[in-house]
Amino acid sequence: MREDKMHLINKLFKNNKIRTLWNQEEEKYYISVVDVVGVLTGSEEPRNYWKVLKHRLKKEGNESVTNCNQLKLKSSDGKYYKTDVVDIERMFRIIESIPSKNA
């Protein structure tokens, strides 16, 4: 996947930004897992929540986690950092594993 072929699209969900990328070659959206985890769980530390959940899902053999890509996304400080992203189908599988009333 070539990052230079993608452009950043910011989506809003309950006044929270969820960073997404559109890949024109694959015609797919890629969504930041940390952003969705933060919105659904209300966690103060969504990166840590995702880290623990990711570890647990890997132990269970969940393919959604093993197929995560890392792309550089712009963070709130304006810098670009590698962030786990998945397509919409894998995002739904991850959402199903989050124990939250919002999920």
Backbone atoms as SQL, in Angstrom:
CREATE TABLE atoms (id INTEGER PRIMARY KEY, chain TEXT, resi INTEGER, resn TEXT, atom TEXT, x REAL, y REAL, z REAL);
INSERT INTO atoms VALUES
  (1, 'A', 1, 'MET', 'N', 0.847, -1.171, 0.000),
  (2, 'A', 1, 'MET', 'CA', 0.000, 0.000, 0.000),
  (3, 'A', 1, 'MET', 'C', 0.898, 1.241, 0.000),
  (4, 'A', 2, 'ARG', 'N', 0.662, 2.147, -0.910),
  (5, 'A', 2, 'ARG', 'CA', 1.493, 3.340, -1.017),
  (6, 'A', 2, 'ARG', 'C', 0.795, 4.516, -0.368),
  (7, 'A', 3, 'GLU', 'N', 1.451, 5.074, 0.638),
  (8, 'A', 3, 'GLU', 'CA', 0.853, 6.188, 1.363),
  (9, 'A', 3, 'GLU', 'C', 0.700, 7.430, 0.496),
  (10, 'A', 4, 'ASP', 'N', 1.609, 7.611, -0.476),
  (11, 'A', 4, 'ASP', 'CA', 1.518, 8.816, -1.301),
  (12, 'A', 4, 'ASP', 'C', 0.314, 8.772, -2.240),
  (13, 'A', 5, 'LYS', 'N', -0.315, 7.628, -2.389),
  (14, 'A', 5, 'LYS', 'CA', -1.505, 7.502, -3.227),
  (15, 'A', 5, 'LYS', 'C', -2.785, 7.745, -2.430),
  (16, 'A', 6, 'MET', 'N', -2.636, 8.015, -1.156),
  (17, 'A', 6, 'MET', 'CA', -3.806, 8.194, -0.291),
  (18, 'A', 6, 'MET', 'C', -3.916, 9.650, 0.144),
  (19, 'A', 7, 'HIS', 'N', -5.070, 10.040, 0.500),
  (20, 'A', 7, 'HIS', 'CA', -5.233, 11.363, 1.078),
  (21, 'A', 7, 'HIS', 'C', -6.093, 11.257, 2.329),
  (22, 'A', 8, 'LEU', 'N', -5.782, 12.130, 3.254),
  (23, 'A', 8, 'LEU', 'CA', -6.405, 12.075, 4.567),
  (24, 'A', 8, 'LEU', 'C', -7.805, 12.673, 4.537),
  (25, 'A', 9, 'ILE', 'N', -8.716, 11.983, 5.157),
  (26, 'A', 9, 'ILE', 'CA', -10.093, 12.454, 5.268),
  (27, 'A', 9, 'ILE', 'C', -10.455, 12.393, 6.748),
  (28, 'A', 10, 'ASN', 'N', -10.862, 13.501, 7.299),
  (29, 'A', 10, 'ASN', 'CA', -11.281, 13.502, 8.699),
  (30, 'A', 10, 'ASN', 'C', -12.780, 13.303, 8.781),
  (31, 'A', 11, 'LYS', 'N', -13.161, 12.362, 9.591),
  (32, 'A', 11, 'LYS', 'CA', -14.572, 12.086, 9.820),
  (33, 'A', 11, 'LYS', 'C', -14.903, 12.447, 11.258),
  (34, 'A', 12, 'LEU', 'N', -16.108, 12.836, 11.500),
  (35, 'A', 12, 'LEU', 'CA', -16.526, 13.154, 12.861),
  (36, 'A', 12, 'LEU', 'C', -17.505, 12.109, 13.358),
  (37, 'A', 13, 'PHE', 'N', -17.312, 11.700, 14.597),
  (38, 'A', 13, 'PHE', 'CA', -18.222, 10.763, 15.244),
  (39, 'A', 13, 'PHE', 'C', -18.434, 11.259, 16.651),
  (40, 'A', 14, 'LYS', 'N', -19.634, 11.753, 16.930),
  (41, 'A', 14, 'LYS', 'CA', -19.941, 12.316, 18.246),
  (42, 'A', 14, 'LYS', 'C', -18.898, 13.357, 18.654),
  (43, 'A', 15, 'ASN', 'N', -18.593, 14.263, 17.757),
  (44, 'A', 15, 'ASN', 'CA', -17.632, 15.346, 17.969),
  (45, 'A', 15, 'ASN', 'C', -16.197, 14.874, 18.202),
  (46, 'A', 16, 'ASN', 'N', -15.888, 13.647, 17.864),
  (47, 'A', 16, 'ASN', 'CA', -14.524, 13.130, 17.941),
  (48, 'A', 16, 'ASN', 'C', -14.022, 12.858, 16.535),
  (49, 'A', 17, 'LYS', 'N', -12.763, 13.180, 16.293),
  (50, 'A', 17, 'LYS', 'CA', -12.182, 12.891, 14.986),
  (51, 'A', 17, 'LYS', 'C', -11.805, 11.423, 14.896),
  (52, 'A', 18, 'ILE', 'N', -12.158, 10.817, 13.792),
  (53, 'A', 18, 'ILE', 'CA', -11.700, 9.472, 13.474),
  (54, 'A', 18, 'ILE', 'C', -10.943, 9.604, 12.161),
  (55, 'A', 19, 'ARG', 'N', -9.636, 9.405, 12.235),
  (56, 'A', 19, 'ARG', 'CA', -8.807, 9.567, 11.050),
  (57, 'A', 19, 'ARG', 'C', -9.003, 8.386, 10.108),
  (58, 'A', 20, 'THR', 'N', -9.266, 8.711, 8.858),
  (59, 'A', 20, 'THR', 'CA', -9.444, 7.686, 7.833),
  (60, 'A', 20, 'THR', 'C', -8.616, 8.056, 6.614),
  (61, 'A', 21, 'LEU', 'N', -8.267, 7.056, 5.861),
  (62, 'A', 21, 'LEU', 'CA', -7.542, 7.252, 4.605),
  (63, 'A', 21, 'LEU', 'C', -8.286, 6.539, 3.502),
  (64, 'A', 22, 'TRP', 'N', -8.311, 7.144, 2.340),
  (65, 'A', 22, 'TRP', 'CA', -8.900, 6.509, 1.169),
  (66, 'A', 22, 'TRP', 'C', -7.757, 6.050, 0.269),
  (67, 'A', 23, 'ASN', 'N', -7.747, 4.768, -0.048),
  (68, 'A', 23, 'ASN', 'CA', -6.755, 4.208, -0.953),
  (69, 'A', 23, 'ASN', 'C', -7.427, 4.060, -2.315),
  (70, 'A', 24, 'GLN', 'N', -7.026, 4.904, -3.248),
  (71, 'A', 24, 'GLN', 'CA', -7.661, 4.906, -4.566),
  (72, 'A', 24, 'GLN', 'C', -7.387, 3.629, -5.340),
  (73, 'A', 25, 'GLU', 'N', -6.184, 3.078, -5.188),
  (74, 'A', 25, 'GLU', 'CA', -5.839, 1.866, -5.927),
  (75, 'A', 25, 'GLU', 'C', -6.706, 0.683, -5.510),
  (76, 'A', 26, 'GLU', 'N', -6.915, 0.533, -4.195),
  (77, 'A', 26, 'GLU', 'CA', -7.712, -0.585, -3.679),
  (78, 'A', 26, 'GLU', 'C', -9.186, -0.233, -3.548),
  (79, 'A', 27, 'GLU', 'N', -9.492, 1.055, -3.662),
  (80, 'A', 27, 'GLU', 'CA', -10.844, 1.570, -3.461),
  (81, 'A', 27, 'GLU', 'C', -11.394, 1.140, -2.105),
  (82, 'A', 28, 'LYS', 'N', -10.607, 1.437, -1.060),
  (83, 'A', 28, 'LYS', 'CA', -10.966, 1.091, 0.319),
  (84, 'A', 28, 'LYS', 'C', -10.638, 2.244, 1.248),
  (85, 'A', 29, 'TYR', 'N', -11.428, 2.346, 2.302),
  (86, 'A', 29, 'TYR', 'CA', -11.094, 3.236, 3.401),
  (87, 'A', 29, 'TYR', 'C', -10.280, 2.462, 4.421),
  (88, 'A', 30, 'TYR', 'N', -9.304, 3.128, 5.041),
  (89, 'A', 30, 'TYR', 'CA', -8.572, 2.583, 6.166),
  (90, 'A', 30, 'TYR', 'C', -8.806, 3.515, 7.346),
  (91, 'A', 31, 'ILE', 'N', -9.125, 2.919, 8.485),
  (92, 'A', 31, 'ILE', 'CA', -9.586, 3.665, 9.651),
  (93, 'A', 31, 'ILE', 'C', -8.609, 3.473, 10.798),
  (94, 'A', 32, 'SER', 'N', -8.332, 4.539, 11.537),
  (95, 'A', 32, 'SER', 'CA', -7.457, 4.467, 12.705),
  (96, 'A', 32, 'SER', 'C', -8.138, 3.687, 13.824),
  (97, 'A', 33, 'VAL', 'N', -7.521, 2.603, 14.231),
  (98, 'A', 33, 'VAL', 'CA', -8.092, 1.748, 15.280),
  (99, 'A', 33, 'VAL', 'C', -8.122, 2.495, 16.614),
  (100, 'A', 34, 'VAL', 'N', -7.064, 3.214, 16.922),
  (101, 'A', 34, 'VAL', 'CA', -6.984, 3.930, 18.205),
  (102, 'A', 34, 'VAL', 'C', -8.111, 4.955, 18.321),
  (103, 'A', 35, 'ASP', 'N', -8.422, 5.636, 17.234),
  (104, 'A', 35, 'ASP', 'CA', -9.496, 6.637, 17.272),
  (105, 'A', 35, 'ASP', 'C', -10.848, 5.996, 17.570),
  (106, 'A', 36, 'VAL', 'N', -11.135, 4.889, 16.920),
  (107, 'A', 36, 'VAL', 'CA', -12.417, 4.207, 17.143),
  (108, 'A', 36, 'VAL', 'C', -12.476, 3.629, 18.555),
  (109, 'A', 37, 'VAL', 'N', -11.383, 3.030, 19.009),
  (110, 'A', 37, 'VAL', 'CA', -11.335, 2.489, 20.373),
  (111, 'A', 37, 'VAL', 'C', -11.585, 3.606, 21.385),
  (112, 'A', 38, 'GLY', 'N', -10.984, 4.761, 21.160),
  (113, 'A', 38, 'GLY', 'CA', -11.180, 5.893, 22.065),
  (114, 'A', 38, 'GLY', 'C', -12.621, 6.345, 22.134),
  (115, 'A', 39, 'VAL', 'N', -13.276, 6.418, 20.987),
  (116, 'A', 39, 'VAL', 'CA', -14.685, 6.847, 20.939),
  (117, 'A', 39, 'VAL', 'C', -15.586, 5.821, 21.615),
  (118, 'A', 40, 'LEU', 'N', -15.376, 4.546, 21.310),
  (119, 'A', 40, 'LEU', 'CA', -16.272, 3.509, 21.832),
  (120, 'A', 40, 'LEU', 'C', -16.091, 3.252, 23.321),
  (121, 'A', 41, 'THR', 'N', -14.864, 3.332, 23.799),
  (122, 'A', 41, 'THR', 'CA', -14.614, 2.998, 25.203),
  (123, 'A', 41, 'THR', 'C', -14.657, 4.206, 26.120),
  (124, 'A', 42, 'GLY', 'N', -14.438, 5.388, 25.570),
  (125, 'A', 42, 'GLY', 'CA', -14.357, 6.570, 26.413),
  (126, 'A', 42, 'GLY', 'C', -13.091, 6.582, 27.252),
  (127, 'A', 43, 'SER', 'N', -12.137, 5.753, 26.891),
  (128, 'A', 43, 'SER', 'CA', -10.891, 5.624, 27.648),
  (129, 'A', 43, 'SER', 'C', -10.054, 6.898, 27.554),
  (130, 'A', 44, 'GLU', 'N', -9.431, 7.249, 28.669),
  (131, 'A', 44, 'GLU', 'CA', -8.510, 8.386, 28.694),
  (132, 'A', 44, 'GLU', 'C', -7.219, 8.047, 27.947),
  (133, 'A', 45, 'GLU', 'N', -6.910, 6.757, 27.850),
  (134, 'A', 45, 'GLU', 'CA', -5.690, 6.284, 27.199),
  (135, 'A', 45, 'GLU', 'C', -6.045, 5.235, 26.134),
  (136, 'A', 46, 'PRO', 'N', -6.623, 5.667, 25.010),
  (137, 'A', 46, 'PRO', 'CA', -7.056, 4.692, 24.004),
  (138, 'A', 46, 'PRO', 'C', -5.907, 3.875, 23.414),
  (139, 'A', 47, 'ARG', 'N', -4.689, 4.429, 23.368),
  (140, 'A', 47, 'ARG', 'CA', -3.542, 3.653, 22.859),
  (141, 'A', 47, 'ARG', 'C', -3.250, 2.464, 23.758),
  (142, 'A', 48, 'ASN', 'N', -3.280, 2.692, 25.062),
  (143, 'A', 48, 'ASN', 'CA', -3.042, 1.594, 25.999),
  (144, 'A', 48, 'ASN', 'C', -4.171, 0.565, 25.932),
  (145, 'A', 49, 'TYR', 'N', -5.407, 1.045, 25.829),
  (146, 'A', 49, 'TYR', 'CA', -6.546, 0.131, 25.727),
  (147, 'A', 49, 'TYR', 'C', -6.378, -0.753, 24.493),
  (148, 'A', 50, 'TRP', 'N', -6.016, -0.147, 23.350),
  (149, 'A', 50, 'TRP', 'CA', -5.829, -0.897, 22.116),
  (150, 'A', 50, 'TRP', 'C', -4.666, -1.869, 22.241),
  (151, 'A', 51, 'LYS', 'N', -3.598, -1.450, 22.899),
  (152, 'A', 51, 'LYS', 'CA', -2.431, -2.319, 23.082),
  (153, 'A', 51, 'LYS', 'C', -2.816, -3.598, 23.828),
  (154, 'A', 52, 'VAL', 'N', -3.570, -3.459, 24.899),
  (155, 'A', 52, 'VAL', 'CA', -4.004, -4.616, 25.695),
  (156, 'A', 52, 'VAL', 'C', -4.984, -5.474, 24.897),
  (157, 'A', 53, 'LEU', 'N', -5.959, -4.824, 24.242),
  (158, 'A', 53, 'LEU', 'CA', -6.945, -5.551, 23.439),
  (159, 'A', 53, 'LEU', 'C', -6.269, -6.283, 22.281),
  (160, 'A', 54, 'LYS', 'N', -5.329, -5.626, 21.639),
  (161, 'A', 54, 'LYS', 'CA', -4.602, -6.228, 20.515),
  (162, 'A', 54, 'LYS', 'C', -3.843, -7.473, 20.964),
  (163, 'A', 55, 'HIS', 'N', -3.195, -7.379, 22.118),
  (164, 'A', 55, 'HIS', 'CA', -2.454, -8.523, 22.661),
  (165, 'A', 55, 'HIS', 'C', -3.407, -9.691, 22.935),
  (166, 'A', 56, 'ARG', 'N', -4.551, -9.386, 23.543),
  (167, 'A', 56, 'ARG', 'CA', -5.535, -10.428, 23.843),
  (168, 'A', 56, 'ARG', 'C', -6.080, -11.077, 22.568),
  (169, 'A', 57, 'LEU', 'N', -6.385, -10.259, 21.575),
  (170, 'A', 57, 'LEU', 'CA', -6.924, -10.776, 20.323),
  (171, 'A', 57, 'LEU', 'C', -5.893, -11.615, 19.562),
  (172, 'A', 58, 'LYS', 'N', -4.631, -11.210, 19.645),
  (173, 'A', 58, 'LYS', 'CA', -3.574, -12.008, 19.003),
  (174, 'A', 58, 'LYS', 'C', -3.487, -13.388, 19.632),
  (175, 'A', 59, 'LYS', 'N', -3.597, -13.438, 20.963),
  (176, 'A', 59, 'LYS', 'CA', -3.575, -14.721, 21.666),
  (177, 'A', 59, 'LYS', 'C', -4.713, -15.624, 21.215),
  (178, 'A', 60, 'GLU', 'N', -5.867, -15.007, 20.942),
  (179, 'A', 60, 'GLU', 'CA', -7.039, -15.763, 20.502),
  (180, 'A', 60, 'GLU', 'C', -6.957, -16.144, 19.026),
  (181, 'A', 61, 'GLY', 'N', -5.968, -15.616, 18.314),
  (182, 'A', 61, 'GLY', 'CA', -5.801, -15.927, 16.899),
  (183, 'A', 61, 'GLY', 'C', -6.684, -15.098, 15.978),
  (184, 'A', 62, 'ASN', 'N', -7.097, -13.941, 16.436),
  (185, 'A', 62, 'ASN', 'CA', -7.955, -13.063, 15.652),
  (186, 'A', 62, 'ASN', 'C', -7.186, -12.502, 14.456),
  (187, 'A', 63, 'GLU', 'N', -7.659, -12.798, 13.244),
  (188, 'A', 63, 'GLU', 'CA', -6.976, -12.362, 12.028),
  (189, 'A', 63, 'GLU', 'C', -7.065, -10.863, 11.792),
  (190, 'A', 64, 'SER', 'N', -8.070, -10.207, 12.336),
  (191, 'A', 64, 'SER', 'CA', -8.209, -8.765, 12.154),
  (192, 'A', 64, 'SER', 'C', -7.009, -8.022, 12.703),
  (193, 'A', 65, 'VAL', 'N', -6.450, -8.535, 13.777),
  (194, 'A', 65, 'VAL', 'CA', -5.310, -7.892, 14.406),
  (195, 'A', 65, 'VAL', 'C', -4.031, -8.185, 13.633),
  (196, 'A', 66, 'THR', 'N', -3.891, -9.409, 13.171),
  (197, 'A', 66, 'THR', 'CA', -2.665, -9.759, 12.451),
  (198, 'A', 66, 'THR', 'C', -2.603, -9.079, 11.092),
  (199, 'A', 67, 'ASN', 'N', -3.738, -8.642, 10.575),
  (200, 'A', 67, 'ASN', 'CA', -3.770, -7.969, 9.281),
  (201, 'A', 67, 'ASN', 'C', -3.818, -6.448, 9.388),
  (202, 'A', 68, 'CYS', 'N', -3.477, -5.894, 10.552),
  (203, 'A', 68, 'CYS', 'CA', -3.418, -4.445, 10.721),
  (204, 'A', 68, 'CYS', 'C', -2.227, -3.896, 9.937),
  (205, 'A', 69, 'ASN', 'N', -2.451, -2.790, 9.281),
  (206, 'A', 69, 'ASN', 'CA', -1.364, -2.060, 8.635),
  (207, 'A', 69, 'ASN', 'C', -1.000, -0.887, 9.515),
  (208, 'A', 70, 'GLN', 'N', 0.189, -0.384, 9.359),
  (209, 'A', 70, 'GLN', 'CA', 0.570, 0.841, 10.054),
  (210, 'A', 70, 'GLN', 'C', 0.883, 1.897, 9.008),
  (211, 'A', 71, 'LEU', 'N', 0.201, 3.026, 9.135),
  (212, 'A', 71, 'LEU', 'CA', 0.425, 4.157, 8.245),
  (213, 'A', 71, 'LEU', 'C', 0.681, 5.392, 9.087),
  (214, 'A', 72, 'LYS', 'N', 1.387, 6.340, 8.522),
  (215, 'A', 72, 'LYS', 'CA', 1.634, 7.588, 9.243),
  (216, 'A', 72, 'LYS', 'C', 0.413, 8.487, 9.095),
  (217, 'A', 73, 'LEU', 'N', -0.178, 8.802, 10.253),
  (218, 'A', 73, 'LEU', 'CA', -1.335, 9.700, 10.292),
  (219, 'A', 73, 'LEU', 'C', -0.979, 10.917, 11.131),
  (220, 'A', 74, 'LYS', 'N', -1.568, 12.032, 10.795),
  (221, 'A', 74, 'LYS', 'CA', -1.326, 13.274, 11.518),
  (222, 'A', 74, 'LYS', 'C', -2.002, 13.219, 12.882),
  (223, 'A', 75, 'SER', 'N', -1.249, 13.528, 13.929),
  (224, 'A', 75, 'SER', 'CA', -1.817, 13.501, 15.281),
  (225, 'A', 75, 'SER', 'C', -2.190, 14.915, 15.717),
  (226, 'A', 76, 'SER', 'N', -2.693, 15.030, 16.931),
  (227, 'A', 76, 'SER', 'CA', -3.159, 16.324, 17.426),
  (228, 'A', 76, 'SER', 'C', -2.031, 17.340, 17.578),
  (229, 'A', 77, 'ASP', 'N', -0.774, 16.876, 17.678),
  (230, 'A', 77, 'ASP', 'CA', 0.347, 17.808, 17.775),
  (231, 'A', 77, 'ASP', 'C', 0.867, 18.237, 16.396),
  (232, 'A', 78, 'GLY', 'N', 0.203, 17.782, 15.339),
  (233, 'A', 78, 'GLY', 'CA', 0.570, 18.178, 13.987),
  (234, 'A', 78, 'GLY', 'C', 1.638, 17.321, 13.338),
  (235, 'A', 79, 'LYS', 'N', 2.192, 16.396, 14.092),
  (236, 'A', 79, 'LYS', 'CA', 3.230, 15.514, 13.554),
  (237, 'A', 79, 'LYS', 'C', 2.592, 14.218, 13.060),
  (238, 'A', 80, 'TYR', 'N', 3.326, 13.498, 12.232),
  (239, 'A', 80, 'TYR', 'CA', 2.841, 12.233, 11.686),
  (240, 'A', 80, 'TYR', 'C', 3.489, 11.066, 12.416),
  (241, 'A', 81, 'TYR', 'N', 2.665, 10.133, 12.884),
  (242, 'A', 81, 'TYR', 'CA', 3.134, 8.952, 13.597),
  (243, 'A', 81, 'TYR', 'C', 2.501, 7.711, 12.990),
  (244, 'A', 82, 'LYS', 'N', 3.223, 6.596, 13.064),
  (245, 'A', 82, 'LYS', 'CA', 2.656, 5.341, 12.597),
  (246, 'A', 82, 'LYS', 'C', 1.498, 4.940, 13.506),
  (247, 'A', 83, 'THR', 'N', 0.408, 4.581, 12.882),
  (248, 'A', 83, 'THR', 'CA', -0.821, 4.239, 13.594),
  (249, 'A', 83, 'THR', 'C', -1.430, 2.995, 12.958),
  (250, 'A', 84, 'ASP', 'N', -1.961, 2.099, 13.789),
  (251, 'A', 84, 'ASP', 'CA', -2.638, 0.917, 13.267),
  (252, 'A', 84, 'ASP', 'C', -3.915, 1.334, 12.549),
  (253, 'A', 85, 'VAL', 'N', -4.067, 0.841, 11.327),
  (254, 'A', 85, 'VAL', 'CA', -5.282, 1.087, 10.549),
  (255, 'A', 85, 'VAL', 'C', -5.787, -0.233, 9.985),
  (256, 'A', 86, 'VAL', 'N', -7.092, -0.318, 9.801),
  (257, 'A', 86, 'VAL', 'CA', -7.708, -1.500, 9.191),
  (258, 'A', 86, 'VAL', 'C', -8.803, -1.025, 8.239),
  (259, 'A', 87, 'ASP', 'N', -9.223, -1.933, 7.364),
  (260, 'A', 87, 'ASP', 'CA', -10.338, -1.598, 6.486),
  (261, 'A', 87, 'ASP', 'C', -11.642, -1.732, 7.273),
  (262, 'A', 88, 'ILE', 'N', -12.731, -1.358, 6.640),
  (263, 'A', 88, 'ILE', 'CA', -14.028, -1.313, 7.329),
  (264, 'A', 88, 'ILE', 'C', -14.450, -2.685, 7.840),
  (265, 'A', 89, 'GLU', 'N', -14.251, -3.719, 7.041),
  (266, 'A', 89, 'GLU', 'CA', -14.639, -5.070, 7.449),
  (267, 'A', 89, 'GLU', 'C', -13.907, -5.502, 8.721),
  (268, 'A', 90, 'ARG', 'N', -12.613, -5.290, 8.764),
  (269, 'A', 90, 'ARG', 'CA', -11.834, -5.675, 9.954),
  (270, 'A', 90, 'ARG', 'C', -12.179, -4.797, 11.146),
  (271, 'A', 91, 'MET', 'N', -12.529, -3.532, 10.876),
  (272, 'A', 91, 'MET', 'CA', -12.912, -2.638, 11.968),
  (273, 'A', 91, 'MET', 'C', -14.165, -3.161, 12.663),
  (274, 'A', 92, 'PHE', 'N', -15.137, -3.664, 11.894),
  (275, 'A', 92, 'PHE', 'CA', -16.343, -4.217, 12.514),
  (276, 'A', 92, 'PHE', 'C', -16.001, -5.418, 13.390),
  (277, 'A', 93, 'ARG', 'N', -15.061, -6.237, 12.975),
  (278, 'A', 93, 'ARG', 'CA', -14.649, -7.385, 13.791),
  (279, 'A', 93, 'ARG', 'C', -13.987, -6.930, 15.081),
  (280, 'A', 94, 'ILE', 'N', -13.188, -5.885, 15.013),
  (281, 'A', 94, 'ILE', 'CA', -12.557, -5.357, 16.223),
  (282, 'A', 94, 'ILE', 'C', -13.613, -4.746, 17.140),
  (283, 'A', 95, 'ILE', 'N', -14.552, -4.006, 16.561),
  (284, 'A', 95, 'ILE', 'CA', -15.617, -3.381, 17.356),
  (285, 'A', 95, 'ILE', 'C', -16.411, -4.443, 18.115),
  (286, 'A', 96, 'GLU', 'N', -16.658, -5.580, 17.482),
  (287, 'A', 96, 'GLU', 'CA', -17.401, -6.658, 18.140),
  (288, 'A', 96, 'GLU', 'C', -16.683, -7.180, 19.379),
  (289, 'A', 97, 'SER', 'N', -15.381, -7.021, 19.432),
  (290, 'A', 97, 'SER', 'CA', -14.619, -7.547, 20.566),
  (291, 'A', 97, 'SER', 'C', -14.443, -6.529, 21.697),
  (292, 'A', 98, 'ILE', 'N', -14.988, -5.330, 21.526),
  (293, 'A', 98, 'ILE', 'CA', -14.877, -4.285, 22.548),
  (294, 'A', 98, 'ILE', 'C', -16.101, -4.342, 23.450),
  (295, 'A', 99, 'PRO', 'N', -15.896, -4.601, 24.739),
  (296, 'A', 99, 'PRO', 'CA', -17.036, -4.638, 25.674),
  (297, 'A', 99, 'PRO', 'C', -17.488, -3.225, 26.031),
  (298, 'A', 100, 'SER', 'N', -18.378, -2.670, 25.217),
  (299, 'A', 100, 'SER', 'CA', -18.848, -1.298, 25.436),
  (300, 'A', 100, 'SER', 'C', -20.281, -1.186, 24.987),
  (301, 'A', 101, 'LYS', 'N', -21.058, -0.395, 25.691),
  (302, 'A', 101, 'LYS', 'CA', -22.448, -0.176, 25.268),
  (303, 'A', 101, 'LYS', 'C', -22.500, 0.623, 23.972),
  (304, 'A', 102, 'ASN', 'N', -21.448, 1.400, 23.687),
  (305, 'A', 102, 'ASN', 'CA', -21.398, 2.181, 22.451),
  (306, 'A', 102, 'ASN', 'C', -21.073, 1.337, 21.230),
  (307, 'A', 103, 'ALA', 'N', -20.434, 0.180, 21.455),
  (308, 'A', 103, 'ALA', 'CA', -20.051, -0.676, 20.330),
  (309, 'A', 103, 'ALA', 'C', -21.286, -1.291, 19.720);
